[in-house]
Amino acid sequence: MTQSLTQLDIYINYPGHCEKAFRFYEQHLGGKIHMMLPHDQPPGNFPEEWKNPILHAIMEIGGTKLRGADIPNAEPMRSAYLTLVLNTAEEAEHIYSVLSNEGTVFMKMEKTPFANRFAMLRDQFGTSWMLLNEH
């Protein structure tokens, strides 16, 4: 089989807070924002209260690219999760505390048969996360 040039990235639509979410992930998850491009002229269907809605943003977290934009009527993630694999139980507990603040916990951080620490939650921006410390 030949080497593929295909890359799988994640794209999330936000209802007006893409920049705030990306800045939060950069600060708390060690991400690096590579692009934050606001609309020059937001489309007429965008809410007037949106200041500088994002046309396209790219950041990297743990070697994976996360892409995003502000889109009217965007809804929180439902049956898909971004999964963070964390090196230590302490790191997992810390990230759980940061992401669950003002969010919704689906499964609290605990030991499971397959992980030393595991949790499922939706953060304040509508992004669903699985947090995993395997050892």
N, C-alpha and C positions, 0 to 999 in steps of 0.2 A: 504494500500500500504506500502511495506517495504521501509526502508531508502535506497536510492541509493548511491553508492559510485562513481557514475559518476561525473566528473568535466569537464566543458567546458573551454578550454584555447584558446588563439589566437596565431597563428603561422604566422610569416611574413618572406618571403625570401627577401634578400637585394642583390643588385648587387655590393658587395664589401665594403659596409660601415655599416654592422650590428653593429660592436663595437661602431663606432662613433654615430650612432643613439641611441643605448642603453645608452651610457654615457650622451648624450644630454637629454634624457628622465629622467634619474636618477637625473641630475642636475636641470632641469627646471620643472619637473612634480612630484617630490617627490618620484620617483620610487626607488626600491632597487634591484640591480643586485644580483642574487643568484648564477649564473654560467656564465662564459665566456670562452668557450673551443675552442681554435683555432685548425685548422688542424695540425697534426704533419707533414704530407707530403701532401700538397694540390694536388688534382687530376690533371692530365695532361691537362684537358680541362679548368682549371682556368687561367685567365689572369695573366701573369708574374708580372704585376705591383701591383697586390694585395699582400700587405704585411700582413701576419698573418690572412688569411681569417678565419672566424668563422664557426666551425663545428656545434656548438649548444650553444645557450645562453638562459638564463631564467631570467626574472625580474618580479617584482610584482609592479603594479600600482593600487592603490585604491582597493586592495583585489583581483584583477584579475591578473592571470599569462599571461605574454606576452613572447612568445618563438620566436627565430629567428635564421637565419643562412645566410651565404653568398652563393649564387647560381648564376652561370653564366646565363646571359640573364633574370634575375629576372626583372619584370616590376612593376611600381607603382600600388598600389591598385586602383581598379576601382569602383565597385558597392558595396563595403563593407566599413564600417566606424568604427573606434574605437570611442566610445562615452564617453566623460568625463562629468560627472555631477558635477558641481561646486557649492559650498555653497553660494557664494556671486557674485553680478554683478561685483564687482571690481576684484575678482579672475578670473572670466570668461574673462574680458577685458584684464587682464595681460597675461593669458595663450594664448589668441587669438593673442596678440602682439608677443609673443615668437614663437608660432608655425607658424604663417603666414609669419614671416620674412624669406625671400628667398624661400617661398612656393607659392602656387596658391590658391587664395580665390575663392570658388564657391558661397558662400553666406556670405556677410559681417556680422559682429556682429551687431545684432539689436534686438528690442523687437518684439515678434511674438504673435499670439493669444494663443499659448500654452506655451510660455516661456518668462520670463523677459529678458533673453539674449540668443541668439542662433546664431551659425555660423557653416559653413561647409567649410573645406579647406583641401588641401594636403600639408604636410610639405616638407621641403627640402630633406627629405629622401625617399619620395614617399608614406608615410603613410597618409591615409585619416582619418580625424577627424571630429566629430561633437562635438561642445562645447555647453553645456546646463546649464543654471541657471534658474530653474523653478519658483522661487519666488522672 
